[in-house]
């Protein structure tokens, strides 16, 4: 086969954001059938973003004000931010799977880290993230973090009221199966109807009962973190992605406790699998629910760092 190209071809170099006629702005980007099928099956949060950014009828990427859905405000895909998010995610996954540390500590550490990193992103100081990660790895830093987290222990009232509010917020979401609402109400009654003292007594007993299987909550947290965290390349808000993962993990833990109470303080693996399956359907199979959760987490006080730390430790 003979190839023909201009003599200046090898000298060409894309100037990215400095280009006055960005390739993905002003005209449609078509997608061939083979690539469409690949995109249709792409997994994770990026796959969801990809799916929702395609005009499947026209077989092209969607346009917003004549700009491709994947362009940022500078007409670029923010590759540097994406790379940093990948590095932070790997760091968090490593911390989360250190079973020598308590689950409470690991969840709290993930929140605290991304809260700190979020401030750097707001200030456009991504270059500081590498130094932050190096600082987080130091034993002295982790010791100070543990001392700070200890301040949130033994605060049952704060955690009880916050958990009730977060639980009640689930009723604001779109319902895909009416049986899910019935289950939510049943669990809410089992958990909170008898008041704060009974709740915390059950909580302590359940924690002892479930101690050997606590690793399952680690894996649930890992699942949500891995699937959603790098989606922050689009909204520059990794902290909210971690809050989303923590809130979902805590809800599943609460629902497990309700099942345990319902079954005479016994819990079966099959019952847990069914619970997680139904929760995932209600939450992840609905884009409006994912969006509503983002809004609630971003703006409601019960999802603040302080309140979530109370919930984790009590």
C-alpha positions as CSV (number, residue, x, y, z in Angstrom):
1,X,0.0,0.0,0.0
2,X,1.3,3.5,-0.9
3,X,0.8,6.3,1.6
4,X,0.7,10.0,0.5
5,X,0.9,12.9,2.9
6,X,2.1,16.6,2.8
7,X,5.8,17.2,3.3
8,X,5.1,19.2,6.5
9,X,3.1,16.3,8.0
10,X,5.9,15.1,10.4
11,X,6.4,18.7,11.7
12,X,2.8,19.1,12.8
13,X,2.1,19.3,16.5
14,X,-1.3,19.9,18.1
15,X,-1.3,23.1,20.1
16,X,-4.3,22.0,22.2
17,X,-6.0,24.8,24.1
18,X,-4.2,27.5,22.1
19,X,-6.0,26.4,18.9
20,X,-8.7,28.8,17.6
21,X,-10.6,26.0,15.9
22,X,-10.6,23.1,18.5
23,X,-11.3,19.9,16.7
24,X,-14.2,19.0,19.1
25,X,-15.9,22.4,19.0
26,X,-18.2,23.5,16.2
27,X,-18.7,20.2,14.4
28,X,-20.0,16.8,15.2
29,X,-17.7,13.9,16.0
30,X,-19.0,10.8,14.4
31,X,-18.4,7.3,15.8
32,X,-18.2,4.1,13.8
33,X,-20.4,1.1,14.6
34,X,-17.6,-1.0,16.1
35,X,-16.5,1.8,18.4
36,X,-20.1,2.5,19.4
37,X,-20.5,-1.1,20.6
38,X,-17.2,-0.8,22.6
39,X,-18.4,2.4,24.2
40,X,-21.8,0.9,25.0
41,X,-20.2,-1.8,27.2
42,X,-17.5,0.4,28.8
43,X,-17.6,-0.2,32.6
44,X,-17.4,2.1,35.6
45,X,-18.2,5.8,36.2
46,X,-16.3,6.8,33.0
47,X,-18.4,4.3,31.1
48,X,-21.6,5.9,32.5
49,X,-20.3,9.3,31.5
50,X,-19.4,8.1,28.1
51,X,-22.8,6.5,27.5
52,X,-24.6,9.7,28.5
53,X,-22.4,11.8,26.3
54,X,-23.3,10.0,23.0
55,X,-26.2,10.7,20.7
56,X,-27.0,7.1,19.9
57,X,-29.4,7.9,17.1
58,X,-27.0,10.2,15.3
59,X,-24.0,8.0,16.2
60,X,-22.0,11.0,17.4
61,X,-20.8,12.7,20.6
62,X,-23.4,15.0,22.0
63,X,-22.9,18.8,21.6
64,X,-23.5,21.5,24.2
65,X,-23.4,24.9,22.7
66,X,-21.6,23.4,19.7
67,X,-18.9,21.9,21.9
68,X,-18.2,18.2,22.5
69,X,-19.5,16.9,25.8
70,X,-16.0,15.9,26.8
71,X,-14.4,19.3,26.5
72,X,-13.6,21.3,29.6
73,X,-13.8,25.0,29.8
74,X,-10.4,25.4,28.2
75,X,-11.5,23.1,25.2
76,X,-9.3,20.3,26.6
77,X,-9.8,17.0,28.3
78,X,-8.1,17.7,31.7
79,X,-5.5,14.9,31.5
80,X,-3.3,16.3,34.3
81,X,-6.2,16.3,36.8
82,X,-7.2,12.8,35.6
83,X,-3.7,11.5,36.2
84,X,-3.6,13.0,39.7
85,X,-7.0,11.6,40.5
86,X,-5.7,8.1,39.5
87,X,-2.7,8.6,41.8
88,X,-4.9,9.6,44.7
89,X,-7.3,6.8,44.1
90,X,-4.5,4.2,44.2
91,X,-3.3,5.7,47.4
92,X,-6.8,5.6,49.0
93,X,-7.3,2.0,47.8
94,X,-4.0,1.0,49.4
95,X,-5.0,2.6,52.7
96,X,-8.5,1.1,52.7
97,X,-7.1,-2.4,52.3
98,X,-4.7,-2.2,55.3
99,X,-6.7,-4.4,57.6
100,X,-4.3,-3.8,60.5
101,X,-6.1,-0.4,60.7
102,X,-9.6,-0.1,62.0
103,X,-12.4,0.3,59.4
104,X,-13.4,3.6,61.2
105,X,-9.9,5.0,60.8
106,X,-9.6,4.0,57.1
107,X,-13.0,5.6,56.2
108,X,-12.1,8.7,58.2
109,X,-8.6,9.0,56.6
110,X,-10.1,8.8,53.1
111,X,-12.5,11.6,53.9
112,X,-9.8,13.8,55.5
113,X,-7.3,13.3,52.7
114,X,-9.8,14.2,49.9
115,X,-11.1,17.1,51.9
116,X,-7.5,18.5,52.0
117,X,-6.9,17.7,48.3
118,X,-10.2,19.4,47.3
119,X,-8.9,22.7,48.7
120,X,-5.8,22.4,46.5
121,X,-8.0,21.8,43.4
122,X,-10.2,24.8,44.2
123,X,-7.0,26.9,44.5
124,X,-5.7,25.4,41.2
125,X,-2.6,24.0,43.1
126,X,-2.6,20.4,41.8
127,X,1.2,20.5,41.9
128,X,1.0,20.2,45.7
129,X,-0.8,16.8,45.6
130,X,2.4,14.8,45.3
131,X,3.9,16.4,48.4
132,X,0.6,15.9,50.2
133,X,0.5,12.2,49.5
134,X,4.1,11.9,50.7
135,X,3.1,13.6,53.9
136,X,0.1,11.4,54.4
137,X,2.3,8.3,54.3
138,X,4.4,9.5,57.3
139,X,3.7,7.7,60.6
140,X,3.8,11.0,62.5
141,X,1.0,12.4,60.3
142,X,-1.1,9.2,60.7
143,X,-0.6,9.3,64.4
144,X,-1.9,12.9,64.6
145,X,-4.8,11.9,62.4
146,X,-5.7,9.1,64.7
147,X,-5.6,11.5,67.7
148,X,-7.9,13.9,65.8
149,X,-10.4,11.1,65.0
150,X,-10.5,10.1,68.6
151,X,-12.3,13.4,69.3
152,X,-15.3,12.1,67.4
153,X,-15.7,8.9,69.5
154,X,-18.3,8.6,72.3
155,X,-20.6,11.3,70.7
156,X,-23.8,9.2,70.3
157,X,-26.3,12.0,70.1
158,X,-24.5,13.7,67.2
159,X,-24.2,10.5,65.2
160,X,-27.8,9.4,65.9
161,X,-29.5,12.5,64.7
162,X,-27.3,12.7,61.6
163,X,-27.9,9.1,60.7
164,X,-31.6,9.6,61.0
165,X,-31.4,12.6,58.6
166,X,-29.3,10.9,56.1
167,X,-31.6,7.9,56.2
168,X,-34.7,10.1,55.7
169,X,-33.0,11.6,52.6
170,X,-33.3,8.3,50.8
171,X,-37.1,8.9,50.5
172,X,-36.3,11.9,48.3
173,X,-34.9,9.7,45.6
174,X,-36.7,8.2,42.6
175,X,-38.2,4.8,43.4
176,X,-37.6,2.0,40.9
177,X,-39.3,-0.8,42.9
178,X,-42.1,0.1,45.3
179,X,-41.0,-2.8,47.5
180,X,-37.8,-0.9,48.2
181,X,-39.7,1.9,49.9
182,X,-41.5,-0.7,52.1
183,X,-38.1,-2.2,53.0
184,X,-36.7,1.3,53.8
185,X,-39.6,2.0,56.2
186,X,-39.2,-1.4,57.9
187,X,-35.5,-0.9,58.5
188,X,-35.9,2.7,59.7
189,X,-38.4,1.5,62.3
190,X,-36.1,-1.4,63.4
191,X,-33.1,1.0,63.7
192,X,-34.5,4.2,65.2
193,X,-38.1,3.8,66.6
194,X,-37.0,2.8,70.1
195,X,-34.7,5.8,70.5
196,X,-31.1,6.7,70.9
197,X,-30.2,4.4,73.8
198,X,-31.5,1.3,72.3
199,X,-30.0,2.2,68.9
200,X,-26.5,2.5,70.4
201,X,-26.8,-0.6,72.5
202,X,-27.7,-2.5,69.3
203,X,-24.9,-0.8,67.4
204,X,-22.3,-1.9,69.9
205,X,-23.6,-5.5,70.0
206,X,-23.8,-5.7,66.2
207,X,-20.2,-4.4,65.9
208,X,-19.0,-7.2,68.2
209,X,-21.1,-9.7,66.3
210,X,-19.8,-8.6,62.9
211,X,-16.2,-7.9,63.7
212,X,-14.7,-10.9,61.9
213,X,-16.7,-10.0,58.7
214,X,-15.9,-6.3,58.8
215,X,-13.7,-6.7,55.7
216,X,-16.9,-6.9,53.6
217,X,-17.6,-3.2,54.3
218,X,-14.0,-2.4,53.1
219,X,-14.8,-4.1,49.8
220,X,-18.0,-2.2,49.4
221,X,-16.1,1.1,50.0
222,X,-13.5,0.0,47.5
223,X,-16.2,-0.8,45.0
224,X,-17.8,2.7,45.2
225,X,-14.4,4.5,45.3
226,X,-13.0,2.6,42.3
227,X,-16.1,3.1,40.2
228,X,-16.8,6.8,40.9
229,X,-13.7,8.6,42.1
230,X,-12.0,9.5,38.8
231,X,-15.4,10.8,37.5
232,X,-14.3,13.9,39.4
233,X,-12.3,14.9,36.3
234,X,-15.6,16.4,35.0
235,X,-16.6,18.4,38.1
236,X,-13.3,18.7,39.9
237,X,-14.8,17.4,43.1
238,X,-13.2,14.2,44.4
239,X,-14.2,14.9,47.9
240,X,-17.9,14.5,47.1
241,X,-17.1,11.2,45.4
242,X,-15.5,9.9,48.6
243,X,-18.4,11.2,50.7
244,X,-20.7,9.3,48.3
245,X,-18.8,6.1,48.8
246,X,-18.7,6.5,52.6
247,X,-22.4,7.3,52.9
248,X,-23.3,4.3,50.8
249,X,-21.0,2.1,52.9
250,X,-22.5,3.4,56.1
251,X,-26.1,2.9,54.8
252,X,-25.4,-0.8,53.9
253,X,-23.9,-1.2,57.4
254,X,-27.0,0.3,59.0
255,X,-29.3,-1.9,56.8
256,X,-27.3,-5.0,57.8
257,X,-27.9,-4.1,61.4
258,X,-31.6,-3.8,60.7
259,X,-31.6,-7.2,59.1
260,X,-29.7,-8.6,62.1
261,X,-32.3,-7.2,64.5
262,X,-35.2,-8.5,62.4
263,X,-33.7,-12.0,62.2
264,X,-33.3,-12.4,66.0
265,X,-29.7,-10.9,65.9
266,X,-28.5,-13.3,63.2
267,X,-27.3,-12.3,59.8
268,X,-27.0,-14.5,56.7
269,X,-24.7,-13.8,53.7
270,X,-27.6,-14.4,51.3
271,X,-29.6,-11.7,53.0
272,X,-26.7,-9.3,52.7
273,X,-26.2,-10.0,49.0
274,X,-29.9,-9.4,48.3
275,X,-29.7,-6.1,50.2
276,X,-26.7,-4.8,48.4
277,X,-28.2,-5.9,45.0
278,X,-31.4,-4.0,45.7
279,X,-29.6,-0.9,47.0
280,X,-27.4,-0.9,43.9
281,X,-30.4,-1.1,41.6
282,X,-32.1,1.8,43.3
283,X,-29.1,4.0,43.5
284,X,-26.9,3.2,40.5
285,X,-29.5,2.3,37.9
286,X,-31.0,5.8,38.1
287,X,-29.1,8.8,36.8
288,X,-31.6,11.2,38.6
289,X,-30.8,9.4,41.9
290,X,-27.0,9.7,41.4
291,X,-27.5,13.4,40.5
292,X,-29.7,14.0,43.5
293,X,-27.2,12.4,45.8
294,X,-24.5,14.7,44.5
295,X,-26.7,17.7,45.2
296,X,-27.5,16.5,48.8
297,X,-24.0,15.6,49.6
298,X,-22.7,18.9,48.2
299,X,-25.1,21.2,50.0
300,X,-26.7,19.6,53.1
301,X,-25.1,20.0,56.5
302,X,-25.5,16.3,57.5
303,X,-22.9,15.4,55.0
304,X,-20.2,17.7,56.4
305,X,-16.9,16.2,57.3
306,X,-17.6,16.6,61.0
307,X,-21.0,14.9,60.9
308,X,-19.8,12.0,58.8
309,X,-16.9,11.4,61.2
310,X,-19.5,11.3,64.1
311,X,-21.4,8.7,62.1
312,X,-18.4,6.6,61.4
313,X,-17.2,6.4,65.0
314,X,-20.5,5.9,66.8
